[in-house]
Amino acid sequence: HAAVLIDLPHHFEENGDLIVMEGNKHVPFSIARVFVVRAPAGEIRGQHAHKACTQFLICHSGSVEVICDDGKNRITHLLNKPNKGLLIPPGIWAQQTYVSHNSVLTGLCDRPYEAEDYIREYDTFKTHRGY
């Protein structure tokens, strides 16, 4: 499985715009956890994979570059539109670089936080993937 970009409904109105994220509809799973990260430009976060957790990342403000690595191939996605979400299945190593100052990234997950689900060492990740 690879990471994939998904368009979210984006409604424009005179007094602002609205973006919708419903679990099992726009987000392809039931949402068990939500986290928000704000970081200065140049900061690198993530740098891990999950054994079982699926994530859906949305950059609401600013821009964040997300490198997704399946152990053989590396693809870079630029998240800079609030109506574009990046679906990251389990078994993908992900690293986020915050491109602009105070960029805000929201993560939706199909599982609660489970420390044992994280693979934090790249060599361990490659072994987990069978490489």
Disulfide bonds with the S-S distance in Angstrom:
none
